Amino acid sequence: MLDPPVYRAPMRSRLPAVTVGAAVERALAEGVVGMGGALAPSPRTIVEAAALAAEQHDERLAARIERFADAPDGAFVWTRDDDGLSWLGRLAGPWRYDPSPDASAVDLVHVRPCEWLGAPVAEADVPPAVRATFARGGRNWQRTHDAAVSSLSAEVWARGVG
């Protein structure tokens, strides 16, 4: 993959009871990236997850889950922790549903393996397009469309510096 896509993953729950930053903390510790949207029963496939999400939540969540599952392995992922520090990762495997109590507690149930750099990235090294996507706010998994964002993310990744 020459120019892997780049995604913003805020990992901020829409549930008021979930502490801001808890999902990002879990994701970094567990080596995953993801989003919320608990489903019952636990889906085994992405097709089941999308159907249940449409039925139990709405079509928008179903579409977000499908886009998340369809992102290619090797794609870059940026998130921000509760301290406002930026973290860079790379998708490293397929979607799965995590029904564990720990995942449910932070509303991070739709997950994919993600290899994260071992430390946050210095703000000066975060690509401008990534900073702009986070400045707009929002809680959705979202592709960052910018001509330079993939190469700039790849440079940070290659240095392996946080």
N, C-alpha and C positions, 0 to 999 in steps of 0.2 A: 504494500500500500504506500504509494508515494506521498500523498497528502492526506493523512488521516483527518477525518472530521474532528471538530472540537465542540464539546458540549458544556453547558453550565448546569451544575447539579446543586441547587440550593439546599436540598434535603431539609426543608422547613415544613413541618406538619401544618395542616389546616385545622388540626384539633387543638382547642384552647388549653387542654390539660397537659399537652406535651411541652416540656421545657425547650425553649429555643436553644439550639446548639446540641441537644442530646443525640439527634440522629447523626449529625456529622461526627461527633465523638465516637459513636458506635461504629460508623462506617470506616473511619480511619483505623480503629482498633481491630476490627474484624476483616479488613481487606475487602470491603464491598463498597458499592455505590448503589443508591436506590431512591425509592419514593414510597409514599404511604398509600393507603386505600385498602384497609382490611376487608377481606372477603370470607364468606362462609357458605359452603365448606371450602377448605383450602384447595385452590386449583392446582392441578398437576401439569397443565400445559398453558401456553400463552393464549391459545384459543379459548380455553375455559376461563382464564383470568379476564380476558376482554369481555366475554359474554356476561360473566358475573358482575364485573365492574359497571357495565352498561345497565344492568338490571338493578343492582344494589346502590349505585351512586349515580353516574350519568355517562353519556356517550363521550364527553370530554375526557374523563378519567380513562375510559377504555382506550381512546386514541393515544393518550399519553403513555400508557403502559405498552401499547404496541410499538410506538416510536422508540421507547426505551429499549425494548427487547430487540428491535431491528437494527440498532446502532452496531456497527462492525467492531469485532475485537480489534484492539490496537488503537481505537479512537481515544483521543485525549479528553479528559474530564477535569474541570476546575470546580472547586467548591471553596466556601469560606467558613471558617469556624466562628464560634461565638465571640472571639476576640477580634474578629475582622481579618484574620490571617488567611492567606490564599494557599490552597493545596492543589497540586497537580497529580493526576493519576492517569492510568490507561486501562481501558476495559480489557478483561482477561478471561472471559467466559460467558456462558449463556445466562439468560434470565431464569430465576427460580422464585418461588413464593416461600417466604420464611414465616411459618406460623408460630414460632417460638414466643413465649411470654416476653422475653427481652426485646425482640424485634417489635412486637405489638406495643410495648410500653413507650417506644420512641417513634411509632408509626413509620417504620422502615421495613416494610414487608415484601415489597417488590425489589429484588436485589440482583446484582450481577457481581462476579468477582472483579476486583479492581486493584491494580498494583499502584500504591501511592508512594510518592517520594517520601523519604524518612523525616522530612522537616518542611515547614512552610516555606513558600517561595517569597523572596524579598519583593516588596511592593514595586520597586523599580524594574523588576524582571517580569512582572505580570503583563502580558500583552494588553495594549490599550483597548482592544475590542472586548477582552474579557472583563476588564475594569468597567467598561461601559455597560455590559450586560448585567453586572451585579448592581451598578448604580441605578439602573432602571427599577430594581426591586423585582418582586414576584417570587413565586414558589415552584415554578414549573421547570422540569427537565427541558432544556432548550438548546438547539444547535446554534452555535455562534457563526454567523456568516460574515467573513472578512477575508480579503485576499491574503493577508499576512499572518493570520492567527495560527494556522497550522505550523508554518515554518518557525514562528517565534516560540510556540509551545514545544516543538521538537528540539529547539536549541536549549531551552530550559531543561527538558528531559535528558538530553545528552550530557549536559553538565552534571546532572544529578544533584544539584545544589538546592538547598532550601533557604 
